[in-house]
Amino acid sequence: MKTIALIAHDGKKTDILQFVNDNKLKLAKYKLVGTKTTGTLIKEKVGLNVKCYLSGPKGGDAQIASLVAERKVDAVIFLTDPLNAHPHDPDIRTLMRVCNVHNVPLATNLATAALVIKGL
């Protein structure tokens, strides 16, 4: 079974909840992982099972990057907020770099997230 990582900055939580809800039937076919806040929201608001790691600022982005490097994640949907600074920006860049190194699809906005889901 393929695994999709779901992450969203605070300013994008509403967007990821809407995206997951709109794609609930498709996403239910995959193993889902995510950072703590995003994953918990998805579980509570949408009802999909998400294995949660640490929150992004506490190392969750780095944990997801490690899973990508270990070939345990097949795609990452990380809705980023490009208009605000984030204290854990180095971890965010690491996750993006690891996705590129290992040729793992990475969606950072709703348009590419839709294409990733369609492509899987």
C-alpha beads as a LAMMPS data file, in Angstrom:
LAMMPS data file: protein, C-alpha beads

120 atoms
119 bonds

1 atom types
1 bond types

-500.0 500.0 xlo xhi
-500.0 500.0 ylo yhi
-500.0 500.0 zlo zhi

Masses

1 110.0

Atoms # bond

1 1 1 0.000 0.000 0.000
2 1 1 1.334 3.430 -0.942
3 1 1 1.897 6.099 1.699
4 1 1 1.083 9.794 1.427
5 1 1 2.383 12.395 3.874
6 1 1 0.040 15.289 4.691
7 1 1 1.401 18.524 6.150
8 1 1 0.128 22.110 6.207
9 1 1 1.338 25.333 7.708
10 1 1 -1.075 26.987 10.121
11 1 1 -2.303 29.415 7.461
12 1 1 -3.138 26.451 5.204
13 1 1 -4.893 24.119 7.676
14 1 1 -8.339 25.043 6.336
15 1 1 -7.157 24.358 2.781
16 1 1 -5.779 20.917 3.594
17 1 1 -8.916 19.962 5.507
18 1 1 -11.050 20.939 2.506
19 1 1 -8.709 19.106 0.117
20 1 1 -8.713 15.940 2.231
21 1 1 -12.481 16.070 2.653
22 1 1 -12.967 16.542 -1.114
23 1 1 -10.623 13.586 -1.799
24 1 1 -11.614 11.413 1.155
25 1 1 -12.544 8.338 -0.887
26 1 1 -9.277 8.426 -2.841
27 1 1 -7.128 9.106 0.228
28 1 1 -8.809 6.285 2.190
29 1 1 -7.036 3.849 -0.159
30 1 1 -3.608 4.962 1.077
31 1 1 -1.645 4.827 4.293
32 1 1 -1.547 8.404 5.571
33 1 1 1.116 9.995 7.738
34 1 1 1.473 13.579 8.857
35 1 1 2.787 16.040 11.328
36 1 1 0.954 16.128 14.652
37 1 1 -1.282 19.161 14.292
38 1 1 -2.243 18.500 10.660
39 1 1 -2.741 14.774 11.180
40 1 1 -4.813 15.266 14.311
41 1 1 -7.064 17.791 12.559
42 1 1 -7.606 15.399 9.652
43 1 1 -8.484 12.558 12.016
44 1 1 -10.902 14.700 14.026
45 1 1 -12.528 16.709 11.222
46 1 1 -12.503 14.270 8.292
47 1 1 -12.320 10.879 9.998
48 1 1 -9.371 9.408 8.107
49 1 1 -6.675 7.517 9.980
50 1 1 -3.356 9.383 9.974
51 1 1 -0.216 8.216 11.742
52 1 1 1.025 11.374 13.423
53 1 1 4.628 12.339 13.995
54 1 1 5.905 15.386 15.878
55 1 1 4.582 18.816 14.974
56 1 1 6.621 20.612 12.308
57 1 1 8.427 23.034 14.634
58 1 1 9.337 20.156 16.965
59 1 1 10.920 17.984 14.265
60 1 1 7.967 16.476 12.408
61 1 1 9.104 17.786 9.026
62 1 1 12.481 16.141 9.633
63 1 1 10.775 12.877 10.589
64 1 1 8.767 12.899 7.362
65 1 1 11.978 13.669 5.424
66 1 1 13.550 10.604 7.015
67 1 1 10.622 8.446 5.883
68 1 1 11.007 9.798 2.346
69 1 1 14.736 8.992 2.396
70 1 1 13.932 5.453 3.590
71 1 1 11.469 5.039 0.688
72 1 1 8.555 4.703 3.127
73 1 1 6.602 7.638 1.635
74 1 1 5.434 7.712 -1.980
75 1 1 4.184 11.311 -2.133
76 1 1 4.154 14.415 0.061
77 1 1 1.413 17.014 0.156
78 1 1 2.797 19.965 2.105
79 1 1 0.637 23.046 1.758
80 1 1 3.085 25.816 2.538
81 1 1 2.426 29.416 3.494
82 1 1 4.957 31.342 1.397
83 1 1 3.980 34.718 2.858
84 1 1 5.067 34.024 6.434
85 1 1 8.428 33.118 7.979
86 1 1 8.718 29.821 9.823
87 1 1 11.258 29.125 12.570
88 1 1 11.720 25.552 11.346
89 1 1 12.473 26.633 7.758
90 1 1 15.685 24.532 7.606
91 1 1 13.618 21.378 8.247
92 1 1 11.127 22.425 5.570
93 1 1 13.937 22.896 3.055
94 1 1 15.414 19.535 4.051
95 1 1 12.105 17.801 3.379
96 1 1 11.847 19.467 -0.024
97 1 1 15.460 18.598 -0.868
98 1 1 15.000 14.952 0.155
99 1 1 11.872 14.698 -2.011
100 1 1 13.894 16.012 -4.948
101 1 1 16.873 13.724 -4.267
102 1 1 14.650 10.634 -4.070
103 1 1 12.289 11.693 -6.877
104 1 1 9.223 11.682 -4.613
105 1 1 6.299 13.852 -5.751
106 1 1 5.918 16.963 -3.578
107 1 1 2.854 19.201 -3.770
108 1 1 3.111 22.576 -2.059
109 1 1 -0.216 24.027 -3.233
110 1 1 -3.725 22.787 -4.003
111 1 1 -3.204 22.617 -7.778
112 1 1 -0.213 20.282 -7.524
113 1 1 -1.861 18.314 -4.690
114 1 1 -4.759 17.520 -7.033
115 1 1 -2.325 16.371 -9.721
116 1 1 -0.407 14.160 -7.268
117 1 1 -3.600 12.452 -6.108
118 1 1 -4.717 11.959 -9.705
119 1 1 -1.284 10.612 -10.676
120 1 1 -1.104 8.021 -7.931

Bonds

1 1 1 2
2 1 2 3
3 1 3 4
4 1 4 5
5 1 5 6
6 1 6 7
7 1 7 8
8 1 8 9
9 1 9 10
10 1 10 11
11 1 11 12
12 1 12 13
13 1 13 14
14 1 14 15
15 1 15 16
16 1 16 17
17 1 17 18
18 1 18 19
19 1 19 20
20 1 20 21
21 1 21 22
22 1 22 23
23 1 23 24
24 1 24 25
25 1 25 26
26 1 26 27
27 1 27 28
28 1 28 29
29 1 29 30
30 1 30 31
31 1 31 32
32 1 32 33
33 1 33 34
34 1 34 35
35 1 35 36
36 1 36 37
37 1 37 38
38 1 38 39
39 1 39 40
40 1 40 41
41 1 41 42
42 1 42 43
43 1 43 44
44 1 44 45
45 1 45 46
46 1 46 47
47 1 47 48
48 1 48 49
49 1 49 50
50 1 50 51
51 1 51 52
52 1 52 53
53 1 53 54
54 1 54 55
55 1 55 56
56 1 56 57
57 1 57 58
58 1 58 59
59 1 59 60
60 1 60 61
61 1 61 62
62 1 62 63
63 1 63 64
64 1 64 65
65 1 65 66
66 1 66 67
67 1 67 68
68 1 68 69
69 1 69 70
70 1 70 71
71 1 71 72
72 1 72 73
73 1 73 74
74 1 74 75
75 1 75 76
76 1 76 77
77 1 77 78
78 1 78 79
79 1 79 80
80 1 80 81
81 1 81 82
82 1 82 83
83 1 83 84
84 1 84 85
85 1 85 86
86 1 86 87
87 1 87 88
88 1 88 89
89 1 89 90
90 1 90 91
91 1 91 92
92 1 92 93
93 1 93 94
94 1 94 95
95 1 95 96
96 1 96 97
97 1 97 98
98 1 98 99
99 1 99 100
100 1 100 101
101 1 101 102
102 1 102 103
103 1 103 104
104 1 104 105
105 1 105 106
106 1 106 107
107 1 107 108
108 1 108 109
109 1 109 110
110 1 110 111
111 1 111 112
112 1 112 113
113 1 113 114
114 1 114 115
115 1 115 116
116 1 116 117
117 1 117 118
118 1 118 119
119 1 119 120
